[in-house]
Amino acid sequence: MASPTISIVIPVFNEEPNLHTLWERLRQSMSPFDAEGWEVIMVDDGSKDQSLSLLKSIAQHDEHLIVIEFNRNYGQHAAIMQGFQTVASSTQYVITLDADLQNPPEDIPRLITELKKGYEVVGGVRRTRAQNDSFWRRWPSKLVNYVTRKTTGVALTDYGCMLRGYTKSVVEAMLSCDEKSTFIPVLANTFAKSITEVDVGHAPRLHGDSKYGLLALIRLQFDLTTGFSTFPLQMLSGIGILISVGSLGLGIYLLIMRLLGFPDNTNGVFTLFALVFLILGILFLGLGILGEYIGRIYSQVRVRPRSIVKHIHRKTN
């Protein structure tokens, strides 16, 4: 096999029913690049099914496949970052792809074509998602995309699509970052000067369930917002200023009314209670957001590794 110039990184978590088909389609899709050299790095993220055994069996017979075995589950982005660390030194372009076959491997050559034009990052956009995903999968993702664009200042159409391409220089820049919790599409765009997007297919999931439910998407949004932006802290400061100005204005108004001899209107007690509870709610929200930032600092200063590799499996001569 020629020294790889193209590396494909795929995180795998309980995807046993999809792996044979995925590998066959990858082999077909990448066959035009045999002369350039290519490799696939699949990172088993602590799967509970037979995904790892199946990948090891494929790797024993095909030199294009490298399998990284984690000692436990660390999450999708930790798995991809570990895959980035393993790409061949000769690699020029790195593609990421999910193992669930919702994004077709047949679209990979289109991303490589754009990278060869000089783009540093190529993002996939799932244009057919409306026909293949339920309302409860589409709209939370749309909301995440919208909020992320506003808070991070990085304009991408589809943050949730993992079919993406990067140049080796962008991957190396990402690897130089030490943060423990990250979101690769946004992180990559902070280092890239030339970015483009291409339409990619999106098929219904044939086996298994999505790893991102509603709660996971909410958790992801918190990570995104606190990891790449100080907007929530700035927003809380603005709300605090508004409440302070409003309270001062109300106090002055009540003082003037009393000085002018107007009777004390006790019917406003419940309104004041409502305002107090509103302010308390905002304070607790602020404490929660501050807790998110402090928690991230705590995770960072412990200097623990993103993941631990138990073994790397590949074909041996």
VEXLO-275022 format. One record per atom (N, C-alpha, C): x, y, z. Coordinates in steps of 0.02 Angstrom, whole numbers, padded with zeros to 5 digits, always signed. Layout:
% residues N
XYZ ...
END
This chain:
% residues 317
+00042-00060+00000 +00000+00000+00000 +00044+00062+00000 +00026+00111-00041 +00062+00174-00044 +00054+00211+00022 +00103+00254+00039 +00097+00294+00099 +00034+00337+00095 -00008+00335+00146 -00073+00370+00142 -00065+00445+00136 -00103+00475+00091 -00109+00547+00088 -00179+00569+00111 -00224+00520+00118 -00292+00534+00140 -00308+00488+00199 -00330+00517+00254 -00350+00479+00313 -00423+00492+00329 -00459+00439+00344 -00530+00444+00362 -00537+00422+00435 -00563+00465+00477 -00570+00451+00548 -00644+00439+00564 -00659+00381+00594 -00729+00363+00608 -00735+00340+00681 -00773+00376+00722 -00787+00351+00790 -00841+00297+00787 -00833+00246+00828 -00879+00189+00827 -00903+00175+00898 -00968+00174+00906 -00997+00156+00971 -01061+00115+00959 -01057+00051+00971 -01114+00005+00963 -01145+00009+00893 -01103+00000+00842 -01126+00004+00773 -01115-00063+00736 -01116-00118+00772 -01102-00183+00742 -01142-00198+00679 -01207-00186+00676 -01245-00204+00616 -01225-00164+00553 -01193-00106+00563 -01177-00063+00506 -01106-00073+00478 -01062-00106+00515 -00991-00103+00500 -00971-00139+00436 -01000-00198+00423 -00982-00233+00361 -01000-00192+00300 -01062-00167+00300 -01085-00126+00243 -01043-00062+00238 -01028-00031+00295 -00988+00030+00295 -00920+00016+00263 -00888-00039+00282 -00822-00052+00255 -00823-00067+00180 -00873-00104+00158 -00879-00118+00087 -00889-00054+00047 -00931-00010+00071 -00943+00053+00035 -00883+00099+00038 -00846+00098+00093 -00785+00137+00097 -00734+00113+00047 -00726+00048+00042 -00677+00019-00005 -00694+00039-00077 -00757+00037-00094 -00778+00056-00161 -00767+00130-00173 -00785+00171-00124 -00781+00244-00132 -00709+00267-00137 -00663+00233-00103 -00594+00256-00100 -00549+00221-00152 -00575+00174-00189 -00534+00138-00238 -00502+00185-00290 -00535+00241-00311 -00501+00287-00358 -00438+00320-00329 -00430+00316-00262 -00372+00348-00230 -00319+00298-00209 -00323+00237-00235 -00273+00186-00216 -00202+00209-00232 -00193+00243-00289 -00125+00264-00308 -00099+00318-00261 -00144+00360-00234 -00123+00413-00188 -00109+00385-00118 -00142+00330-00101 -00136+00301-00035 -00188+00329+00013 -00222+00285+00048 -00273+00307+00096 -00276+00256+00154 -00303+00280+00209 -00312+00238+00268 -00376+00257+00303 -00403+00210+00340 -00462+00222+00381 -00444+00207+00454 -00457+00255+00497 -00444+00245+00569 -00511+00244+00604 -00530+00185+00629 -00592+00178+00666 -00576+00173+00740 -00608+00216+00779 -00595+00219+00851 -00655+00189+00888 -00644+00131+00918 -00697+00099+00957 -00702+00133+01025 -00757+00168+01035 -00766+00210+01094 -00801+00171+01150 -00773+00113+01169 -00802+00074+01223 -00867+00040+01205 -00873+00013+01145 -00934-00020+01123 -00951-00080+01168 -01016-00091+01179 -01040-00147+01219 -01059-00207+01176 -01067-00198+01111 -01084-00253+01067 -01020-00282+01037 -01025-00314+00980 -00968-00347+00949 -00932-00304+00897 -00941-00238+00902 -00910-00192+00853 -00834-00202+00852 -00803-00204+00910 -00730-00209+00912 -00705-00274+00881 -00737-00330+00897 -00717-00395+00869 -00722-00394+00793 -00775-00365+00768 -00785-00362+00696 -00732-00318+00663 -00716-00262+00693 -00665-00217+00666 -00596-00250+00667 -00581-00285+00721 -00516-00319+00725 -00510-00372+00671 -00565-00406+00657 -00564-00458+00604 -00550-00426+00536 -00582-00369+00522 -00570-00335+00458 -00498-00311+00454 -00473-00282+00510 -00406-00253+00510 -00352-00307+00499 -00365-00368+00520 -00316-00422+00511 -00306-00440+00438 -00355-00423+00396 -00352-00443+00326 -00345-00383+00278 -00349-00322+00304 -00347-00264+00260 -00302-00211+00290 -00248-00196+00255 -00199-00149+00281 -00223-00076+00281 -00279-00063+00247 -00305+00005+00246 -00337+00024+00313 -00353-00024+00355 -00391-00011+00417 -00346-00014+00478 -00351+00038+00519 -00320+00039+00585 -00376+00047+00637 -00375+00005+00689 -00427+00006+00740 -00396+00027+00806 -00423+00080+00835 -00401+00104+00901 -00453+00081+00952 -00429+00048+01004 -00474+00022+01056 -00466+00064+01119 -00520+00097+01140 -00520+00133+01203 -00534+00085+01261 -00513+00104+01321 -00527+00062+01379 -00598+00072+01404 -00630+00128+01384 -00700+00140+01402 -00727+00194+01355 -00789+00215+01365 -00820+00266+01324 -00799+00336+01345 -00774+00376+01296 -00753+00444+01310 -00793+00496+01270 -00832+00474+01222 -00871+00521+01183 -00845+00529+01112 -00890+00552+01069 -00876+00556+00998 -00816+00600+00981 -00813+00659+01011 -00760+00706+00991 -00692+00685+01020 -00692+00654+01079 -00629+00627+01105 -00602+00572+01060 -00648+00531+01033 -00628+00478+00987 -00598+00506+00923 -00629+00559+00897 -00603+00589+00835 -00535+00621+00847 -00527+00655+00904 -00462+00686+00919 -00408+00632+00924 -00423+00574+00952 -00374+00521+00955 -00359+00495+00885 -00410+00491+00843 -00398+00471+00774 -00352+00521+00739 -00362+00586+00752 -00318+00637+00723 -00245+00625+00743 -00234+00604+00805 -00166+00593+00828 -00133+00533+00793 -00174+00489+00765 -00148+00426+00737 -00138+00430+00661 -00161+00482+00628 -00155+00484+00555 -00082+00480+00534 -00070+00454+00475 -00002+00445+00450 +00033+00512+00441 +00098+00512+00449 +00137+00574+00441 +00133+00601+00370 +00119+00556+00322 +00115+00576+00252 +00047+00604+00232 -00001+00601+00278 -00069+00622+00264 -00072+00697+00248 -00111+00714+00197 -00122+00784+00179 -00194+00806+00195 -00241+00759+00189 -00312+00775+00199 -00342+00724+00248 -00385+00750+00293 -00418+00708+00343 -00493+00717+00337 -00529+00661+00332 -00601+00661+00328 -00630+00630+00391 -00684+00658+00417 -00719+00627+00473 -00787+00604+00449 -00810+00548+00478 -00873+00518+00456 -00901+00478+00514 -00967+00478+00523 -00999+00435+00572 -01006+00365+00544 -01014+00316+00589 -01018+00246+00569 -01089+00222+00558 -01139+00266+00564 -01209+00244+00561 -01237+00241+00491 -01197+00259+00440 -01217+00257+00370 -01271+00307+00351 -01284+00355+00395 -01333+00406+00376 -01302+00455+00326 -01238+00468+00333 -01202+00506+00282 -01164+00458+00237 -01177+00458+00172 -01149+00407+00128 -01074+00415+00118 -01035+00361+00124 -00963+00364+00109 -00950+00385+00037 -00998+00374-00007 -00989+00392-00077 -00979+00467-00088 -00996+00508-00037 -00986+00581-00042 -00915+00603-00023 -00875+00557+00003 -00807+00575+00025 -00765+00604-00033 -00766+00575-00092 -00726+00604-00147 -00742+00676-00162 -00805+00697-00153 -00823+00766-00165 -00788+00813-00115 -00782+00791-00053 -00747+00832-00003 -00672+00836-00020 -00644+00780-00042 -00573+00779-00060 -00560+00826-00119 -00606+00827-00168 -00599+00872-00225 -00596+00945-00202 -00639+00964-00154 -00639+01033-00129 -00575+01048-00091 -00551+01001-00052 -00488+01012-00015 -00430+01022-00064 -00430+00985-00119 -00376+00992-00168 -00379+01059-00204 -00437+01092-00202 -00442+01159-00232 -00409+01212-00188 -00392+01194-00127 -00359+01241-00083 -00398+01260-00020 -00459+01234-00013 -00497+01248+00048 -00466+01210+00107 -00467+01241+00165 -00438+01210+00225 -00489+01169+00264 -00552+01189+00259 -00606+01152+00291 -00664+01146+00242 -00691+01085+00237 -00750+01073+00195 -00804+01042+00239 -00860+01076+00246 -00914+01052+00288 -00969+01021+00246 -00999+00967+00272 -01056+00937+00239 -01121+00968+00263 -01169+00975+00218 -01236+01002+00235 -01288+00951+00215 -01327+00928+00263 -01377+00875+00250 -01441+00906+00224 -01445+00914+00158 -01503+00948+00128 -01566+00904+00129 -01558+00838+00130 -01617+00794+00127 -01640+00772+00195 -01617+00805+00247 -01633+00782+00315 -01708+00786+00329 -01743+00834+00301 -01814+00843+00315 -01855+00782+00296 -01833+00745+00244 -01871+00687+00222 -01854+00625+00263 -01796+00624+00297 -01773+00562+00328 -01771+00563+00404 -01778+00620+00436 -01776+00624+00509 -01843+00649+00534 -01860+00629+00595 -01922+00651+00626 -01917+00724+00648 -01976+00752+00662 -01980+00821+00686 -01937+00830+00749 -01940+00781+00794 -01905+00787+00858 -01830+00779+00851 -01805+00755+00794 -01733+00754+00780 -01710+00817+00744 -01754+00843+00698 -01733+00899+00657 -01731+00965+00695 -01786+00980+00731 -01793+01047+00758 -01747+01061+00817 -01734+01014+00863 -01681+01027+00913 -01614+01040+00881 -01598+01004+00827 -01534+01015+00793 -01533+01083+00759 -01589+01104+00729 -01593+01170+00699 -01582+01225+00751 -01611+01214+00811 -01603+01263+00864 -01530+01266+00887 -01498+01207+00894 -01428+01205+00913 -01385+01242+00861 -01399+01229+00797 -01361+01263+00744 -01369+01339+00749 -01430+01362+00759 -01443+01434+00761 -01409+01466+00822 -01418+01437+00881 -01389+01466+00941 -01313+01465+00937 -01285+01411+00910 -01213+01405+00904 -01184+01458+00858 -01218+01471+00802 -01195+01524+00756 -01194+01591+00791 -01245+01604+00832 -01250+01670+00865 -01200+01677+00921 -01188+01624+00959 -01145+01630+01018 -01070+01624+01002 -01054+01582+00952 -00983+01572+00936 -00958+01618+00881 -01004+01646+00842 -00984+01688+00786 -00956+01651+00727 -00962+01584+00728 -00939+01542+00673 -00999+01522+00631 -01001+01544+00568 -01060+01534+00526 -01053+01469+00487 -01085+01417+00513 -01090+01353+00478 -01164+01336+00471 -01181+01302+00416 -01251+01285+00405 -01272+01225+00446 -01229+01175+00453 -01249+01112+00485 -01192+01088+00530 -01195+01107+00593 -01144+01088+00641 -01147+01013+00657 -01205+00983+00649 -01213+00913+00670 -01190+00862+00619 -01173+00884+00559 -01151+00838+00507 -01077+00823+00518 -01060+00759+00530 -00991+00741+00544 -00952+00724+00481 -00985+00724+00423 -00949+00713+00360 -00915+00779+00342 -00851+00785+00359 -00815+00847+00351 -00743+00832+00330 -00711+00880+00298 -00642+00872+00276 -00597+00927+00302 -00535+00909+00319 -00487+00957+00346 -00418+00945+00314 -00381+00998+00307 -00311+00990+00287 -00271+00969+00349 -00212+00941+00336 -00170+00918+00391 -00150+00975+00437 -00139+01035+00409 -00119+01092+00450 -00173+01111+00500 -00236+01108+00480 -00291+01124+00526 -00296+01070+00580 -00287+01007+00562 -00288+00953+00611 -00232+00962+00662 -00173+00979+00639 -00117+00990+00685 -00131+01049+00731 -00163+01101+00705 -00181+01158+00748 -00230+01137+00802 -00279+01096+00784 -00327+01071+00834 -00293+01029+00887 -00246+00988+00866 -00210+00945+00913 -00167+00984+00961 -00148+01045+00942 -00108+01086+00987 -00148+01115+01044 -00215+01111+01040 -00259+01137+01093 -00265+01084+01149 -00261+01108+01210 -00262+01062+01267 -00330+01055+01301 -00381+01091+01277 -00444+01088+01312 -00473+01017+01311 -00503+00997+01367 -00527+00929+01374 -00595+00919+01340 -00635+00971+01339 -00702+00966+01308 -00702+01013+01248 -00717+00985+01190 -00714+01027+01130 -00767+01005+01080 -00777+01046+01030 -00824+01031+00976 -00787+01044+00911 -00770+00991+00876 -00722+00994+00821 -00742+01041+00765 -00804+01041+00740 -00820+01087+00684 -00806+01161+00700 -00823+01182+00761 -00811+01252+00779 -00737+01264+00790 -00703+01217+00824 -00632+01224+00837 -00593+01229+00771 -00609+01187+00723 -00574+01188+00659 -00583+01255+00624 -00642+01282+00627 -00655+01345+00591 -00619+01405+00623 -00599+01399+00686 -00561+01453+00716 -00490+01457+00688 -00466+01402+00657 -00398+01400+00630 -00397+01405+00553 -00454+01398+00521 -00455+01395+00448 -00471+01464+00419 -00436+01479+00365 -00448+01542+00330 -00498+01532+00273 -00491+01477+00236 -00535+01463+00179 -00580+01404+00195 -00645+01417+00196 -00695+01367+00216 -00750+01364+00162 -00772+01304+00147 -00829+01296+00102 -00874+01240+00127 -00934+01236+00099 -00981+01183+00117 -01007+01150+00054 -01023+01086+00059 -01051+01049+00003 -01112+01010+00027 -01161+01003-00017 -01219+00963+00000 -01200+00889+00001 -01224+00854+00053 -01211+00782+00058 -01277+00746+00071 -01278+00682+00057 -01338+00642+00069 -01350+00630+00142 -01411+00612+00158 -01429+00595+00227 -01483+00542+00224 -01467+00481+00245 -01513+00424+00241 -01543+00410+00310 -01600+00376+00312 -01627+00355+00376 -01580+00305+00409 -01579+00305+00475 -01538+00257+00512 -01571+00188+00506 -01533+00139+00481 -01560+00071+00471 -01555+00028+00533 -01503+00039+00573 -01492-00003+00633 -01474+00041+00691 -01498+00022+00750 -01480+00058+00811 -01516+00124+00819 -01497+00159+00871 -01528+00224+00887 -01476+00279+00886 -01500+00340+00876 -01455+00398+00877 -01425+00406+00946 -01360+00425+00947 -01326+00435+01011 -01341+00505+01039 -01376+00547+01000 -01392+00615+01022 -01468+00623+01028 -01494+00611+01089 -01563+00626+01104 -01570+00698+01124 -01631+00716+01147 -01644+00786+01165 -01599+00810+01221 -01592+00769+01274 -01549+00788+01331 -01476+00795+01310 -01454+00749+01266 -01385+00753+01242 -01374+00816+01201 -01423+00837+01162 -01417+00898+01123 -01415+00960+01169 -01454+00958+01224 -01452+01014+01272 -01383+01017+01304 -01357+00958+01323 -01290+00956+01352 -01237+00981+01303 -01245+00961+01241 -01199+00984+01189 -01201+01060+01181 -01262+01088+01184 -01268+01161+01176 -01234+01198+01234 -01241+01171+01295 -01206+01202+01351 -01130+01199+01341 -01105+01142+01318 -01033+01135+01306 -01010+01184+01252 -01050+01189+01199 -01032+01234+01144 -01030+01307+01168 -01082+01327+01203 -01089+01396+01223 -01036+01417+01273 -01022+01374+01322 -00972+01392+01372 -00901+01379+01349 -00893+01335+01299 -00826+01318+01276 -00798+01366+01225 -00841+01401+01189 -00817+01443+01134 -00841+01515+01138 -00874+01533+01192 -00900+01601+01196 -00910+01623+01268 -00900+01688+01281 -00918+01717+01346 -00985+01753+01342 -01023+01741+01289 -01087+01775+01280 -01134+01766+01339 -01141+01705+01369 -01187+01699+01426 -01169+01745+01484 -01104+01752+01498 -01083+01797+01552 -01099+01869+01534 -01087+01888+01471 -01103+01956+01450 -01178+01968+01453 -01218+01917+01434 -01290+01924+01437 -01314+01934+01509 -01285+01895+01556 -01304+01902+01626 -01286+01972+01653 -01228+01998+01631 -01209+02066+01651 -01260+02116+01627 -01282+02108+01564 -01332+02154+01537 -01398+02149+01574 -01419+02088+01590 -01481+02079+01628 -01475+02110+01697 -01416+02101+01729 -01405+02130+01795 -01409+02206+01794 -01381+02236+01741 -01384+02310+01735 -01456+02332+01727 -01494+02297+01684 -01564+02316+01673 -01605+02310+01737 -01595+02256+01774 -01632+02247+01837 -01613+02301+01888 -01548+02317+01890 -01525+02368+01937 -01556+02436+01921 -01555+02454+01857 -01584+02518+01835 -01659+02519+01849 -01693+02462+01833 -01765+02458+01846 -01781+02464+01919 -01742+02430+01962 -01754+02433+02034 -01743+02503+02061 -01690+02536+02037 -01676+02605+02059 -01733+02651+02038 -01757+02643+01976 -01812+02684+01953 -01875+02673+01994 -01889+02609+02011 -01948+02593+02051 -01941+02623+02121 -01881+02619+02150 -01870+02647+02217 -01880+02722+02218 -01854+02756+02168 -01863+02829+02164 -01937+02846+02157 -01972+02807+02115 -02044+02820+02105 -02082+02813+02171 -02069+02758+02207 -02104+02747+02271 -02088+02801+02322 -02024+02824+02324 -02005+02876+02371 -02041+02942+02355 -02044+02959+02290 -02078+03021+02270 -02152+03017+02287 -02182+02959+02274 -02253+02952+02290 -02266+02961+02364 -02221+02935+02407 -02231+02942+02479 -02220+03015+02501 -02169+03048+02473 -02157+03118+02490 -02216+03163+02470 -02249+03145+02416 -02306+03185+02393 -02370+03169+02431 -02366+03122+02478 -02423+03108+02521 -02472+03057+02493 -02455+03022+02441 -02500+02971+02415 -02501+02912+02463 -02560+02881+02473 -02565+02825+02520 -02525+02765+02494 -02501+02723+02542 -02464+02662+02525 -02512+02610+02497 -02501+02589+02438 -02546+02541+02405 -02522+02469+02418 -02552+02438+02468 -02531+02369+02486 -02552+02318+02434 -02594+02337+02387 -02614+02289+02335 -02556+02270+02289 -02501+02309+02293 -02444+02293+02251 -02397+02242+02281 -02414+02213+02339 -02370+02165+02372 -02357+02105+02328 -02410+02079+02297 -02402+02019+02256 -02361+02033+02193 -02367+02094+02167 -02325+02113+02111 -02251+02113+02131 -02238+02141+02192 -02169+02141+02216 -02143+02070+02227 -02186+02026+02253 -02166+01956+02261 -02147+01925+02193 -02189+01939+02143 -02175+01912+02077 -02107+01937+02051 -02093+02002+02062 -02029+02030+02040 -01971+01998+02078 -01981+01987+02143 -01928+01956+02183 -01913+01886+02157 -01965+01846+02144 -01954+01778+02119 -01923+01779+02049 -01942+01828+02009 -01910+01834+01943 -01836+01847+01949 -01818+01893+01994 -01747+01909+02005 -01710+01848+02033 -01742+01813+02080 -01711+01752+02108 -01699+01700+02054 -01748+01693+02010 -01740+01645+01955 -01681+01663+01910 -01674+01728+01895 -01617+01751+01854 -01551+01739+01890 -01551+01751+01957 -01490+01739+01996 -01470+01666+01994 -01518+01621+02003 -01502+01550+02001 -01479+01528+01932 -01510+01557+01880 -01486+01543+01812 -01414+01566+01804 -01400+01625+01830 -01332+01650+01827 -01283+01606+01864 -01303+01581+01922 -01260+01535+01960 -01247+01471+01921 -01300+01447+01886 -01291+01387+01846 -01242+01397+01789 -01246+01455+01755 -01200+01469+01700 -01129+01478+01727 -01122+01513+01783 -01056+01519+01814 -01028+01451+01833 -01073+01408+01857 -01052+01340+01875 -01026+01301+01815 -01056+01312+01756 -01033+01279+01695 -00961+01301+01680 -00948+01366+01684 -00880+01390+01670 -00831+01365+01722 -00850+01367+01786 -00805+01343+01838 -00792+01269+01830 -00844+01231+01812 -00835+01159+01800 -00786+01145+01744 -00788+01184+01692 -00741+01176+01637 -00670+01191+01660 -00663+01243+01700 -00597+01260+01727 -00571+01203+01770 -00615+01175+01812 -00596+01119+01856 -00573+01059+01815 -00610+01043+01762 -00591+00987+01720 -00524+00999+01686 -00512+01062+01668 -00450+01079+01632 -00389+01075+01678 -00395+01101+01739 -00336+01104+01783 -00317+01036+01810 -00361+00985+01804 -00343+00918+01827 -00293+00885+01780 -00286+00912+01719 -00237+00889+01670 -00243+00814+01658 -00304+00790+01651 -00314+00719+01634 -00317+00711+01559 -00297+00653+01533 -00299+00642+01461 -00371+00640+01435 -00380+00659+01371 -00447+00655+01341 -00472+00584+01340 -00426+00537+01327 -00445+00467+01320 -00383+00424+01333 -00395+00360+01344 -00341+00312+01354 -00348+00256+01303 -00296+00245+01265 -00296+00193+01213 -00273+00128+01245 -00315+00078+01239 -00298+00011+01266 -00254-00027+01217 -00271-00023+01152 -00232-00059+01102 -00247-00030+01033 -00197-00036+00989 -00207-00017+00919 -00199-00080+00877 -00250-00095+00837 -00251-00157+00797 -00242-00139+00723 -00197-00174+00690 -00186-00166+00618 -00157-00230+00590 -00157-00234+00525 -00131-00294+00492 -00056-00299+00504 -00034-00359+00523 +00037-00371+00533 +00064-00415+00478 +00121-00397+00451 +00151-00435+00396 +00181-00500+00422 
END
